[in-house]
Amino acid sequence: MTDIFAHRGSAQKARENTLDAFIAARELGADGVELDVHLTADGCVVVHHDADLSGKGPIASLSRSQLPGWLPELEQAFEACRPLAVNVEIKADPEIPGDQHQLVARLAAMLASRPEEGRIVVSSFSLAALDAFSALAPGLSTGLLVEPTDDPVTALRAASDHGHGGLHPFFLAVDEALVEAANAFELAIRPWTVDDPAQITRLAGLGVDAVITNDVPAALRAVGRC
């Protein structure tokens, strides 16, 4: 079965990457939620897509108390998502500047002790960030995100060589050959971010493990689950 992951929660129902969006995704029948994390100046892991917060500047330069109430901490997000799977994306540059080292370390310490450990997958476009995370939390699932301009087969080999259990390619890059290669490497494959029902049906037919989508109801219909 192909799982349906809500991209940043259900942005159709609420502001993306908020507790309301995560609750809405659960109520719509999603199997999981994809969200993004950053580290505040006082060491709090918070959920937001961009590194900068409009009108306030970089999240890395702000304390938790300086952030708006709608912007959740990761701990709060886990509670809102329960019992869904959660895909935590580390927002990191390829070279992992110093603040990203701190984010990786804080995230690894937090996730390794959570009761939903088996339902967590950590992803990033940065192979270095994933390597650093896995070194600190080797028991947790990881997935390498692939840019649309990058070769997914090369990324697949890199993910496997570095011990990561998943590949998260752009959905248009996924074909039968890539899925077969992922199966051969025993890697889960979770394409992002696909809203076209025909494409979701195609991907499910290929046997992908999950799709990440902005439209949970349409995705569930596309895979015949509602």
Stockholm file with secondary structure:
# STOCKHOLM 1.0

chainA/1-226         MTDIFAHRGSAQKARENTLDAFIAARELGADGVELDVHLTADGCVVVHHDADLSGKGPIASLSRSQLPGWLPELEQAFEACRPLAVNVEIKADPEIPGDQHQLVARLAAMLASRPEEGRIVVSSFSLAALDAFSALAPGLSTGLLVEPTDDPVTALRAASDHGHGGLHPFFLAVDEALVEAANAFELAIRPWTVDDPAQITRLAGLGVDAVITNDVPAALRAVGRC
#=GR chainA/1-226 SS CCEEEEETSCTTTSCTTSHHHHHHHHHHTCSEEEEEEEECTTSCEEECSSSEETTTEEGGGSCGGGSCTTSCBHHHHHHHHTTSEEEEEECCCTTCCHHHHHHHHHHHHHHTTCTTGGGEEEEESCHHHHHHHHHHCTTSEEEEECCTTSCHHHHHHHHHHTTCCEEECBGGGCCHHHHHHHHHTTCEECCBCCCCHHHHHHHHHHTCSEEEESCHHHHHHHTTCC
#=GC SS_cons         CCEEEEETSCTTTSCTTSHHHHHHHHHHTCSEEEEEEEECTTSCEEECSSSEETTTEEGGGSCGGGSCTTSCBHHHHHHHHTTSEEEEEECCCTTCCHHHHHHHHHHHHHHTTCTTGGGEEEEESCHHHHHHHHHHCTTSEEEEECCTTSCHHHHHHHHHHTTCCEEECBGGGCCHHHHHHHHHTTCEECCBCCCCHHHHHHHHHHTCSEEEESCHHHHHHHTTCC
//
